[in-house]
Amino acid sequence: MEQYVIRGGNPLVGEVEIGGAKNAALAILTAATMTDETVLIENLPDVSDINVLLEAIAEIGATVDRIDRHTVRINAATIGDLSVDYEYIKKIRASYYLLGALLGKYKRAEVPLPGGCNIGSRPIDQHLKGFRALGAEVSIRHGAIVASAADLHGSHIFLDMVSVGATINIMMAASMARGNTTIENAAKEPHVVDVANFLNSMGANIKGAGTDVIRIKGVDTLHGTSYAVVPDMIEAGTYMFAAAATKGDVLIKNVIPKHLEATTAKLEEIGCDVEEFDDSIRVSASKRLGRTHVKTQPYPGYPTDMQPQIAVTLALANGTSIVTESIFENRFRYVDELTKMGATIQVDGRTAIISGVEGFTGADVHAPDLRAGAALVIAGLSAKGFTTVSDIGYIYRGYEQFEQKLKQLGGEIQLVNNEKEVAKFKLKIG
C-alpha cells in the first residue's frame, strides 16, 4: 500500500510552481462537452480527479486527446450516451457538473449521485432546484439523477445557500436555455469566474461572475475555444502553510495573489512575513508563530479547503487558537491523527480549540480526506523523527507531484510501497 514516509525537522526553502486549479478544471472539462467543435484546454493539473473525469467524458463518446500532461483536446460531437457510468462517478464528486453541461446541450442527462471525500453532507438540492426552475424534470432513480427538458427557458433563481457546485451547474445549463436567467446569492469563488470566462470564450453570454448576482443570456450554440485554467489557490495556500509550519522560506510561483488574500491575512496575523509580487508570493517564518481565530466562509472569506493546513500550523503556535468550520461538519476527522503526533486539540461540534505545543513527534497517521492528507504531510515535515502517512490516494486527487515538489524545497519525503521500503528510507536518511 502506498505511503509517504517523512523525516521532519527541515525548514522548507526554495521555489515551487503551482499548477492549474483542480476545481476550475473539473467544471471546465465538463463545459467543453457543450459544443460540437474542438476545445483545447491548457494548464490542467495532472491529478487523479482530472484523469477520472477525462475517462468519463471519453466513455460517453467524446474524443479526448491528451496532448501532454497539462493539455487536452476535446471534441464532443461524437457523444452518443447521456448516461454516465457509476464507476467514474463514485470516485469524484465533481462528476455532477456533467448534469448541467449535458442538460444544457442535449436537454437530457443521467448522472449517478456523486462520491468524493467524506467531509460532510453536501446536498445537491440547490442544483436540482435550479434545473427545475429552468424547466427540466428532475428525479432520482436507482441512485442516479435523471434530468430532461423538452425546452430549457430562462428563470430567476435564488439559491437558499451559497453553493459553488450549484452556481456552476445552473450557469452551464442556463447558458444554452432560451431567454435570460438570473442567479442570486451566487458563489463568488475564483473558479466560478474561471468557468464563466471559459463559457464566454465559447460564445456564452454570462455577466456578473465573481459577484453574488450572475446574469445569463441564453444562446443557441457554443463554439470551440482555447483556454488556460486559472492557478490553484488551494495548492498555493498549502505550500504557504508548509513554509509557515516548518519555519521555512518559500517563493510560490504562478499564483494570483488576490485569490489568496484570506490566507495571506491569517499568515501575517500569526507572525509570518509575506511578500506579494505580480504572480508569486513569498512566505517566510523565522520564529515561533502566534495564535489566532479563524472561521471558514465562502469566498472571499477563509476557505474551508485551507482549514486543516492552518490548524496544523496553529497547533505549533504559541497560545490557544480557535478554528470554526462553518461549511462541512466532518472536517475535523484529521484531529485524532494529529493528536498522535502530540497536538493538543479539543473538538466540540464545528469548533476546534487548539492549544499550541512546542513541536510534534513523528507517528503513523492516516489521511482521512484530500486536504487533511496534505495537512498531515505538513505536520510530518515539521515533526521530530519519522512519520508515515497512509491512504495517500486522497492526496493524489488534488496535488500534482506533491512529494517531488516538497523534495525540491528540502523536505525529506519518499513514496514507498511496503514496510521494507520504509525501513530502507529510515536507514538511508538515518
C-alpha positions as CSV (number, residue, x, y, z in Angstrom):
1,M,0.0,0.0,0.0
2,E,1.4,3.4,-1.0
3,Q,2.5,5.6,1.8
4,Y,4.6,8.7,2.4
5,V,7.5,8.3,4.8
6,I,8.8,11.6,6.1
7,R,11.7,12.7,8.3
8,G,10.7,16.1,9.7
9,G,12.7,18.9,11.1
10,N,14.0,20.7,7.9
11,P,12.7,24.1,7.1
12,L,11.2,24.2,3.6
13,V,13.3,26.6,1.5
14,G,13.2,27.4,-2.3
15,E,10.7,27.9,-5.1
16,V,7.6,25.9,-6.1
17,E,5.5,26.2,-9.2
18,I,1.7,26.0,-8.8
19,G,-0.5,24.1,-11.3
20,G,-4.0,24.8,-12.7
21,A,-6.9,24.8,-10.3
22,K,-8.4,21.4,-9.9
23,N,-11.9,22.7,-9.0
24,A,-12.0,25.0,-12.0
25,A,-10.6,22.4,-14.4
26,L,-13.2,19.8,-13.5
27,A,-16.1,22.2,-14.4
28,I,-14.3,23.5,-17.5
29,L,-13.7,19.9,-18.8
30,T,-17.4,19.2,-18.5
31,A,-18.4,22.5,-20.1
32,A,-16.1,21.6,-23.0
33,T,-18.7,18.9,-23.9
34,M,-21.3,21.7,-24.7
35,T,-20.0,22.3,-28.2
36,D,-19.6,20.1,-31.2
37,E,-16.4,22.0,-32.1
38,T,-12.9,21.2,-30.8
39,V,-11.8,22.7,-27.5
40,L,-8.2,23.0,-26.3
41,I,-7.6,23.3,-22.5
42,E,-4.2,24.2,-21.1
43,N,-2.7,24.4,-17.6
44,L,-4.7,21.3,-16.5
45,P,-3.4,19.8,-13.2
46,D,-2.3,16.2,-13.7
47,V,-4.2,14.8,-10.7
48,S,-6.4,11.7,-10.3
49,D,-9.8,13.6,-10.2
50,I,-9.0,15.2,-13.6
51,N,-7.9,11.9,-15.1
52,V,-11.0,10.1,-13.9
53,L,-13.3,12.8,-15.4
54,L,-11.5,12.7,-18.7
55,E,-12.1,8.9,-18.8
56,A,-15.8,9.5,-18.0
57,I,-16.1,12.1,-20.8
58,A,-14.4,9.6,-23.3
59,E,-16.7,6.9,-22.1
60,I,-19.9,8.8,-23.1
61,G,-18.4,9.1,-26.6
62,A,-16.4,12.4,-26.7
63,T,-13.0,12.3,-28.4
64,V,-10.4,13.1,-25.7
65,D,-6.8,13.7,-26.9
66,R,-4.3,14.1,-24.1
67,I,-1.6,16.2,-25.9
68,D,0.7,16.3,-22.8
69,R,0.3,16.1,-19.0
70,H,-1.2,19.6,-18.8
71,T,-3.0,20.0,-22.2
72,V,-6.1,18.2,-23.6
73,R,-8.1,18.5,-26.8
74,I,-11.8,17.5,-26.5
75,N,-14.3,17.1,-29.3
76,A,-17.8,16.3,-28.1
77,A,-19.5,16.0,-31.5
78,T,-19.4,12.2,-31.1
79,I,-21.2,12.0,-27.8
80,G,-23.7,9.2,-28.0
81,D,-24.5,8.3,-24.5
82,L,-26.1,10.7,-22.0
83,S,-25.8,8.3,-19.1
84,V,-22.6,8.4,-17.1
85,D,-21.2,5.2,-15.7
86,Y,-21.2,4.9,-11.9
87,E,-17.6,3.5,-11.9
88,Y,-16.3,7.0,-12.6
89,I,-18.7,9.0,-10.5
90,K,-18.1,7.2,-7.3
91,K,-14.5,8.3,-7.3
92,I,-15.1,12.1,-7.7
93,R,-17.7,14.5,-6.6
94,A,-17.5,17.0,-9.5
95,S,-18.9,14.5,-11.9
96,Y,-22.3,16.2,-11.2
97,Y,-21.1,19.0,-13.5
98,L,-22.0,16.7,-16.4
99,L,-25.6,17.2,-15.4
100,G,-25.6,20.9,-16.2
101,A,-23.4,20.5,-19.3
102,L,-25.4,17.7,-20.9
103,L,-28.8,19.1,-19.9
104,G,-27.8,22.5,-21.4
105,K,-26.7,21.0,-24.7
106,Y,-28.8,17.8,-25.1
107,K,-31.7,18.7,-22.8
108,R,-31.2,15.3,-21.1
109,A,-28.7,13.8,-18.7
110,E,-28.4,10.9,-16.3
111,V,-25.6,11.0,-13.7
112,P,-25.2,8.8,-10.6
113,L,-25.2,10.5,-7.2
114,P,-21.6,11.8,-6.6
115,G,-18.8,10.4,-4.4
116,G,-15.5,12.1,-3.4
117,C,-14.1,12.9,0.0
118,N,-16.3,12.2,3.1
119,I,-16.0,15.6,4.7
120,G,-19.7,16.1,5.4
121,S,-23.1,16.4,3.9
122,R,-23.0,18.2,0.5
123,P,-26.6,18.1,-0.6
124,I,-27.4,18.8,-4.3
125,D,-30.9,20.1,-3.7
126,Q,-29.8,23.6,-4.9
127,H,-28.6,22.1,-8.2
128,L,-31.9,20.3,-8.7
129,K,-33.9,23.4,-7.7
130,G,-32.0,25.4,-10.4
131,F,-32.6,22.8,-13.1
132,R,-36.3,22.7,-12.3
133,A,-36.6,26.4,-12.5
134,L,-35.1,26.2,-16.0
135,G,-37.9,23.9,-17.0
136,A,-36.3,20.5,-16.5
137,E,-38.0,17.5,-14.9
138,V,-35.6,16.0,-12.4
139,S,-35.9,12.8,-10.5
140,I,-33.6,10.4,-8.6
141,R,-33.9,6.8,-9.9
142,H,-31.8,3.8,-9.0
143,G,-29.1,6.0,-7.4
144,A,-28.9,8.4,-10.4
145,I,-30.1,11.9,-11.1
146,V,-32.2,12.0,-14.2
147,A,-32.9,15.3,-15.8
148,S,-34.7,16.1,-19.0
149,A,-36.5,19.0,-20.6
150,A,-38.4,19.5,-23.9
151,D,-37.2,23.1,-23.7
152,L,-35.0,25.0,-21.2
153,H,-36.1,28.5,-20.5
154,G,-34.5,31.4,-18.5
155,S,-35.6,31.9,-14.9
156,H,-34.9,33.9,-11.8
157,I,-33.1,31.6,-9.3
158,F,-32.3,32.5,-5.7
159,L,-30.0,30.0,-4.1
160,D,-31.0,29.2,-0.5
161,M,-27.4,28.8,0.4
162,V,-24.1,29.7,-1.3
163,S,-23.1,26.7,-3.3
164,V,-20.2,26.7,-5.8
165,G,-21.4,23.5,-7.4
166,A,-25.0,24.7,-7.9
167,T,-23.8,28.1,-9.2
168,I,-21.6,26.4,-11.8
169,N,-24.1,23.7,-12.8
170,I,-27.0,26.2,-13.2
171,M,-24.7,28.6,-15.1
172,M,-23.8,25.9,-17.6
173,A,-27.4,24.7,-18.2
174,A,-28.7,28.3,-18.4
175,S,-26.1,29.4,-21.0
176,M,-28.0,27.3,-23.5
177,A,-31.5,27.9,-22.3
178,R,-34.0,30.2,-24.1
179,G,-34.1,33.7,-22.7
180,N,-32.5,35.3,-19.6
181,T,-31.5,33.7,-16.3
182,T,-30.5,35.5,-13.1
183,I,-28.8,33.6,-10.3
184,E,-28.9,35.4,-6.9
185,N,-26.8,34.5,-3.9
186,A,-24.4,33.0,-6.3
187,A,-20.9,31.7,-5.2
188,K,-18.1,34.2,-5.9
189,E,-15.1,31.8,-5.9
190,P,-12.4,32.3,-8.5
191,H,-13.2,29.0,-10.1
192,V,-16.8,30.2,-10.7
193,V,-15.3,33.2,-12.5
194,D,-13.0,30.9,-14.5
195,V,-15.8,28.7,-15.7
196,A,-17.8,31.8,-16.7
197,N,-14.8,33.1,-18.6
198,F,-14.4,29.8,-20.3
199,L,-18.1,29.6,-21.3
200,N,-17.9,33.2,-22.6
201,S,-14.9,32.3,-24.7
202,M,-17.2,29.6,-26.3
203,G,-19.8,32.2,-27.1
204,A,-21.9,32.2,-24.0
205,N,-23.2,35.5,-22.6
206,I,-22.6,35.5,-18.8
207,K,-22.2,38.7,-16.8
208,G,-21.5,39.2,-13.1
209,A,-19.5,36.1,-12.2
210,G,-17.5,36.9,-9.1
211,T,-20.4,38.9,-7.6
212,D,-23.5,37.4,-5.9
213,V,-25.7,38.1,-8.9
214,I,-24.9,36.4,-12.2
215,R,-26.9,37.2,-15.3
216,I,-27.0,34.8,-18.3
217,K,-28.5,35.4,-21.7
218,G,-29.0,32.0,-23.3
219,V,-27.5,31.2,-26.8
220,D,-28.4,28.5,-29.3
221,T,-24.9,27.1,-29.8
222,L,-21.4,27.3,-28.4
223,H,-18.2,27.1,-30.4
224,G,-14.7,25.8,-30.0
225,T,-12.0,27.7,-28.0
226,S,-8.5,27.5,-26.5
227,Y,-8.3,28.3,-22.7
228,A,-5.8,28.1,-19.9
229,V,-7.1,27.1,-16.4
230,V,-6.5,29.6,-13.6
231,P,-3.8,28.8,-11.0
232,D,-4.9,26.7,-8.0
233,M,-5.3,28.9,-4.9
234,I,-5.6,25.8,-2.6
235,E,-2.4,24.2,-3.8
236,A,-0.7,27.6,-3.4
237,G,-2.2,28.1,0.1
238,T,-1.0,24.6,1.1
239,Y,2.6,25.5,0.3
240,M,2.2,28.8,2.1
241,F,1.3,27.0,5.3
242,A,4.0,24.3,4.7
243,A,6.5,27.2,4.7
244,A,5.0,28.6,7.9
245,A,4.8,25.4,9.9
246,T,8.3,24.3,9.1
247,K,9.7,27.9,9.7
248,G,10.9,28.0,6.1
249,D,11.2,30.5,3.3
250,V,9.3,29.6,0.1
251,L,8.6,31.5,-3.1
252,I,5.3,30.2,-4.5
253,K,5.1,30.9,-8.3
254,N,2.3,31.1,-10.8
255,V,-0.4,32.4,-8.4
256,I,-2.9,35.2,-8.4
257,P,-2.2,36.9,-5.1
258,K,-5.7,38.5,-5.0
259,H,-7.2,34.9,-4.7
260,L,-5.0,34.3,-1.6
261,E,-5.9,37.4,0.4
262,A,-7.7,35.5,3.2
263,T,-4.8,33.0,3.6
264,T,-2.2,35.8,3.4
265,A,-4.1,37.9,6.1
266,K,-4.0,34.9,8.5
267,L,-0.4,34.2,7.9
268,E,0.6,37.8,8.6
269,E,-1.6,37.8,11.7
270,I,0.3,34.8,13.2
271,G,3.6,36.4,12.5
272,C,4.8,35.2,9.1
273,D,6.5,37.6,6.6
274,V,4.5,37.6,3.3
275,E,5.7,39.4,0.2
276,E,3.4,39.7,-2.8
277,F,4.6,40.0,-6.4
278,D,2.7,40.1,-9.7
279,D,2.3,36.3,-10.0
280,S,4.1,34.9,-7.0
281,I,4.1,35.1,-3.2
282,R,6.9,34.6,-0.7
283,V,6.2,33.2,2.8
284,S,8.8,33.0,5.5
285,A,8.8,32.4,9.2
286,S,11.9,32.7,11.4
287,K,10.3,32.4,14.9
288,R,7.5,30.5,16.7
289,L,4.2,31.8,15.4
290,G,1.3,33.2,17.4
291,R,-2.3,32.3,18.0
292,T,-5.4,33.4,16.0
293,H,-9.0,32.6,15.5
294,V,-10.3,31.6,12.1
295,K,-13.8,30.8,10.7
296,T,-14.3,29.2,7.3
297,Q,-16.6,31.1,5.0
298,P,-17.5,31.2,1.3
299,Y,-15.1,33.3,-0.9
300,P,-13.7,35.9,-0.2
301,G,-13.7,34.5,3.3
302,Y,-11.3,32.0,4.6
303,P,-11.6,28.8,2.5
304,T,-12.8,25.5,4.1
305,D,-10.2,23.7,1.9
306,M,-7.5,25.5,3.8
307,Q,-8.8,24.7,7.3
308,P,-6.7,21.6,8.1
309,Q,-3.5,23.3,6.9
310,I,-4.0,26.3,9.2
311,A,-5.0,24.0,12.1
312,V,-1.6,22.1,11.8
313,T,0.2,25.4,11.8
314,L,-1.7,26.8,14.8
315,A,-1.1,23.5,16.7
316,L,2.6,24.5,16.8
317,A,1.9,28.2,17.6
318,N,2.2,30.0,20.9
319,G,-1.1,30.2,22.7
320,T,-4.7,29.0,22.2
321,S,-6.4,29.3,18.8
322,I,-10.0,28.6,17.8
323,V,-10.9,27.2,14.4
324,T,-14.6,27.2,13.4
325,E,-15.8,25.2,10.4
326,S,-19.0,26.6,9.0
327,I,-19.1,24.7,5.7
328,F,-18.6,21.0,6.3
329,E,-19.5,19.2,9.5
330,N,-17.0,16.3,9.2
331,R,-13.9,18.3,8.5
332,F,-12.1,17.6,11.8
333,R,-11.6,13.9,11.2
334,Y,-7.8,14.5,11.0
335,V,-7.6,15.8,14.6
336,D,-7.2,12.2,16.1
337,E,-4.3,11.7,13.7
338,L,-2.7,15.0,14.7
339,T,-3.1,14.1,18.3
340,K,-0.9,11.0,17.8
341,M,1.9,13.5,16.9
342,G,1.5,15.4,20.1
343,A,-1.1,18.1,19.1
344,T,-3.5,19.3,21.8
345,I,-6.8,19.9,20.2
346,Q,-10.4,19.6,21.5
347,V,-13.2,19.4,19.1
348,D,-16.7,20.5,20.1
349,G,-19.1,20.1,17.1
350,R,-17.8,22.5,14.4
351,T,-15.2,24.2,16.6
352,A,-11.7,23.1,17.4
353,I,-9.8,24.6,20.4
354,I,-6.1,24.3,19.7
355,S,-3.5,24.7,22.4
356,G,-0.2,25.2,20.7
357,V,2.7,22.8,21.5
358,E,6.4,23.4,21.1
359,G,6.7,20.6,18.5
360,F,5.3,17.4,17.0
361,T,6.9,14.0,17.1
362,G,6.7,11.5,14.2
363,A,3.9,8.9,14.1
364,D,2.0,6.6,11.8
365,V,-1.1,8.5,10.6
366,H,-3.9,8.0,8.0
367,A,-5.2,10.7,5.6
368,P,-9.0,10.9,6.1
369,D,-9.5,13.1,3.0
370,L,-7.6,15.2,0.4
371,R,-6.8,18.4,2.3
372,A,-6.4,16.8,5.7
373,G,-3.9,14.4,4.0
374,A,-1.8,17.3,2.7
375,A,-2.0,18.9,6.2
376,L,-0.7,15.7,7.9
377,V,2.2,15.7,5.5
378,I,3.0,19.3,6.6
379,A,2.8,18.1,10.2
380,G,5.2,15.3,9.4
381,L,7.6,17.7,7.7
382,S,7.6,19.9,10.9
383,A,7.8,16.9,13.3
384,K,10.8,15.4,15.1
385,G,11.6,11.9,13.8
386,F,9.8,9.8,11.2
387,T,6.2,10.0,10.1
388,T,4.3,7.7,7.7
389,V,1.1,8.9,6.1
390,S,-1.1,6.2,4.6
391,D,-4.3,6.4,2.4
392,I,-2.5,8.9,0.2
393,G,-4.7,8.2,-2.7
394,Y,-6.8,11.1,-1.4
395,I,-3.8,13.4,-1.8
396,Y,-3.3,12.4,-5.4
397,R,-6.9,13.7,-6.1
398,G,-5.7,17.3,-5.8
399,Y,-1.9,17.6,-5.6
400,E,0.3,17.0,-8.6
401,Q,3.8,15.6,-7.8
402,F,3.3,16.5,-4.2
403,E,6.3,14.7,-2.8
404,Q,8.6,15.8,-5.7
405,K,7.8,19.4,-5.1
406,L,8.4,19.1,-1.3
407,K,11.7,17.4,-2.0
408,Q,12.7,20.3,-4.2
409,L,12.1,22.5,-1.1
410,G,14.4,20.4,1.0
411,G,11.7,18.1,2.5
412,E,12.8,14.6,3.3
413,I,9.9,12.6,2.0
414,Q,9.6,9.4,0.0
415,L,6.8,7.5,-1.7
416,V,7.0,3.9,-0.5
417,N,5.0,0.7,-1.1
418,N,5.8,-1.5,1.8
419,E,7.5,-1.8,5.2
420,K,10.8,-2.8,3.6
421,E,10.9,0.5,1.7
422,V,10.1,2.4,4.9
423,A,13.0,0.7,6.7
424,K,15.3,1.4,3.7
425,F,14.4,5.1,3.8
426,K,15.0,5.3,7.5
427,L,18.3,3.6,7.2
428,K,19.4,5.9,4.3
429,I,18.3,9.1,6.0
430,G,19.2,7.9,9.4
